[in-house]
Amino acid sequence: MASDIHISVRTLVEHVFKSGSIDARFRSQTALLDGTRIHQKIQKTYQDGDQKEVLVSTKIEYDGLTFTIDGRCDGLIFHDDKITIDEIKSFSQPFDQLEAEGYPVHWAQAKMYAYIVALDKELEEIDVQLTYVHVETEEKKSLRQTYTFLELTRFVMEVIASYAPYAKLLNDHRLKRNESCRELAFPFKTYRNGQRKLAGAVYKMIVDKKNLFAKAPTGIGKTISTLFPAMKAIGEGELNRIFYLTAKTITRTSAEEAFSRMESCGLCTKTVTITAKDKVCFQEETNCQKDICEFANGYYDRINDAIFDILSNENQLTRKVIESYARKYTVCPFEYSLDLAYSVDAIICDYNYIFDPRVSLKRLLEEQKKSTALLVDEAHNLIDRGREMFSASLSKEPFLQLKKEYKGVNQTIYDAASKMNAWFIQLKKSHESQKEFVLEQLEEDFLEEIRQFAMISEQVLPLDTSPLLLETYFMVNQFIKIAELLDDHFIIYGEKERNNLKIKLFCLNPSQLLQQMGKGYRAKIFFSATLSPLPYYQEILGGGKEDYALNIPSPFSEEQVEVFIKPLSTRYRDRERTKNAIVTVIQSLLKKRPGNYLIFFPSYQYLLDVYEQFKLADDTTQTLIQESGMTERKREDFLAAFKPDQTETLVGFAVLGGIFSEGVDLIGDRLNGVVVIGVGLPQLCFERNLIKDHFASLGKNGYDYAYVYPGINKVLQAGGRLIRSEQDHGTIVLVDDRFLQRPYQQLLPSEWRQFTLI
């Protein structure tokens, strides 16, 4: 039986005919809207009886495959007993730059529609028209050809023949993949306590098309417990693709290792890891222009061969593998990884490729989402990341600089920047006595002015190389986008910084937008060791009443960890006074229980103060210190120093909520103890207080939402570094008198509540 390949006309012809270079120079943000507007304008000129947005579909057998090809034709024009296919294309470059004969990819799209219509209506010949319209001038150019049905049939079969090897490669792989997923056994000898329960719940959610919020303890093996059932669901035809979403590089590595382990047990799957553009770029300075970057120049001429080669020979498309093939074919490694994402079974990437409206993978169609599951690792991080993605700010400073830069150079930019600068000056004067202030709303006049600034910039930018103008334009554009989302979940505030003034559209509660961006996917699995309290995370991450929550107890025994609480004040006002007492606690611990320790502090400055005091009291113990802005190499060196069976004590000083308090696996004797200084409360600030007031106004405990829950999360993450397997033993010391208060006690894991008071 022939395998069915479903593909749209546009996807098919773009695969075969797309050519040229990546060019990330300025492109108008309104291009899509302009395109829609122009399509509608041209379609309004059609006569009675003509048809627009016509759905067409056909099936073609080729080389053991059945291709179902469909699409939406812009127009069918009936005139003088003839039918003309009309394909409308909007165009923003100067008209003299338009190819005289039109573009092969556009002709191919129109000819595919012509073939399907001619076949359907049994026509011997049909006219094909390309209508190019300039987005600004609305100048129109039409190109027309007549084709016989025989010519179109020959053309279509050539297109299918070009695409078939790639389609066959994907199809053969999927058959192998599905069989290997069905036969795959759990890749460890036994399940840890709670692992089977989590894996079962994930599988059930995917089958039932539901969402899950799972609090699963550190060390249980969450990565394999979510990926394994997802692969089993692919084998049963419930899923076709998964996204493994994470905020940190280190957890991406865990996902890659889990796939390697399953592969060694017989799994046949293709995975891609997407690494941020600035990290993976081969050039010293990221500039995606064909005349500057050889990897951007002619990218689309080489990309199909690069994709075919890597998919024919590799299963795990990690950063290293992608870089090696990218060099072989001279293609941009970042764009390469994005293009590969549409051909593989699993994508390991940052949250923003799904949830950030600016960078999400736009080509993932609604139909494909229905067979795609999202596995959201360390989901507690998504709250602040969500706030960040859905917020935007605008500052006075760039407009003042543009005013200076364009004086006597370009009057329109000068005037637009002057108006913006004047608006900020006026706002500053009306709030002279306040450093920070809340605005009830954005005046329509102001919004109109920033839209005008964006439009003027769009006209100037294609021929202008000013980095400041481009940067300001993107900032303004982002602001306009977020301004359209404003509702009760946002607050608008102003903040003065010396001579500068910043206006911020701040997303207080990202729940609705996270829900919106995740809409359409078959299942979403949010999991973390520290989704505590669960109802809070379920609410803020956009969960609904019909979603499921799962709380898995720790698989490790209470005997594995000994918890101590030292009731000292670590509040800001008391830090100087209790500094010596903290050093004494650390020294006493090291003396009684030598080994490898991590000590976590709520701020870098506090860390340095205690570190200095510690070194004065003890200059023999080996110490490491987390530096701000550590390179990946330095981070690796820091962790590599924690060796098992060391004869001398080693103490690492680190920041709560920083790079070493999450996703770090120091198994066995590599880590013997963790000391957490303070309850992790975020620093008191204007934004956190706005969050507090917002939730208080909804009848919630605003202080808990803004400070306590995010703080305790950092404490639990840091403590979770200690017990990672059934063999691990160690000591946790919590230093703060608030750990004895009932609200904090309730938030601690049950195995930490059997503590000894120091």
Secondary structure as GFF3:
##gff-version 3
##sequence-region A 1 758
A	DSSP	beta_strand	3	8	.	.	.	ID=ss1
A	DSSP	alpha_helix	9	17	.	.	.	ID=ss2
A	DSSP	alpha_helix	31	44	.	.	.	ID=ss3
A	DSSP	beta_strand	51	62	.	.	.	ID=ss4
A	DSSP	beta_strand	65	79	.	.	.	ID=ss5
A	DSSP	beta_strand	82	91	.	.	.	ID=ss6
A	DSSP	three_ten_helix	95	97	.	.	.	ID=ss7
A	DSSP	alpha_helix	104	121	.	.	.	ID=ss8
A	DSSP	beta_strand	125	134	.	.	.	ID=ss9
A	DSSP	beta_strand	140	148	.	.	.	ID=ss10
A	DSSP	alpha_helix	149	183	.	.	.	ID=ss11
A	DSSP	alpha_helix	195	208	.	.	.	ID=ss12
A	DSSP	beta_strand	211	215	.	.	.	ID=ss13
A	DSSP	alpha_helix	222	235	.	.	.	ID=ss14
A	DSSP	beta_strand	241	246	.	.	.	ID=ss15
A	DSSP	alpha_helix	249	264	.	.	.	ID=ss16
A	DSSP	beta_strand	271	273	.	.	.	ID=ss17
A	DSSP	alpha_helix	277	280	.	.	.	ID=ss18
A	DSSP	alpha_helix	299	313	.	.	.	ID=ss19
A	DSSP	beta_strand	316	317	.	.	.	ID=ss20
A	DSSP	alpha_helix	319	329	.	.	.	ID=ss21
A	DSSP	alpha_helix	333	341	.	.	.	ID=ss22
A	DSSP	beta_strand	346	350	.	.	.	ID=ss23
A	DSSP	alpha_helix	352	355	.	.	.	ID=ss24
A	DSSP	alpha_helix	366	369	.	.	.	ID=ss25
A	DSSP	beta_strand	372	376	.	.	.	ID=ss26
A	DSSP	three_ten_helix	379	381	.	.	.	ID=ss27
A	DSSP	alpha_helix	382	389	.	.	.	ID=ss28
A	DSSP	beta_strand	392	395	.	.	.	ID=ss29
A	DSSP	alpha_helix	397	406	.	.	.	ID=ss30
A	DSSP	alpha_helix	411	430	.	.	.	ID=ss31
A	DSSP	beta_strand	436	439	.	.	.	ID=ss32
A	DSSP	alpha_helix	444	460	.	.	.	ID=ss33
A	DSSP	three_ten_helix	461	463	.	.	.	ID=ss34
A	DSSP	alpha_helix	467	483	.	.	.	ID=ss35
A	DSSP	beta_strand	490	497	.	.	.	ID=ss36
A	DSSP	beta_strand	500	507	.	.	.	ID=ss37
A	DSSP	alpha_helix	511	517	.	.	.	ID=ss38
A	DSSP	beta_strand	523	528	.	.	.	ID=ss39
A	DSSP	alpha_helix	534	540	.	.	.	ID=ss40
A	DSSP	beta_strand	548	551	.	.	.	ID=ss41
A	DSSP	three_ten_helix	558	560	.	.	.	ID=ss42
A	DSSP	beta_strand	561	566	.	.	.	ID=ss43
A	DSSP	three_ten_helix	572	574	.	.	.	ID=ss44
A	DSSP	alpha_helix	575	592	.	.	.	ID=ss45
A	DSSP	beta_strand	596	601	.	.	.	ID=ss46
A	DSSP	alpha_helix	604	617	.	.	.	ID=ss47
A	DSSP	beta_strand	622	625	.	.	.	ID=ss48
A	DSSP	alpha_helix	632	640	.	.	.	ID=ss49
A	DSSP	beta_strand	650	655	.	.	.	ID=ss50
A	DSSP	three_ten_helix	668	670	.	.	.	ID=ss51
A	DSSP	beta_strand	673	677	.	.	.	ID=ss52
A	DSSP	alpha_helix	686	697	.	.	.	ID=ss53
A	DSSP	alpha_helix	702	703	.	.	.	ID=ss54
A	DSSP	pi_helix	704	708	.	.	.	ID=ss55
A	DSSP	alpha_helix	709	719	.	.	.	ID=ss56
A	DSSP	beta_strand	730	735	.	.	.	ID=ss57
A	DSSP	three_ten_helix	737	740	.	.	.	ID=ss58
A	DSSP	alpha_helix	742	747	.	.	.	ID=ss59
A	DSSP	three_ten_helix	750	752	.	.	.	ID=ss60
A	DSSP	beta_strand	755	757	.	.	.	ID=ss61
###
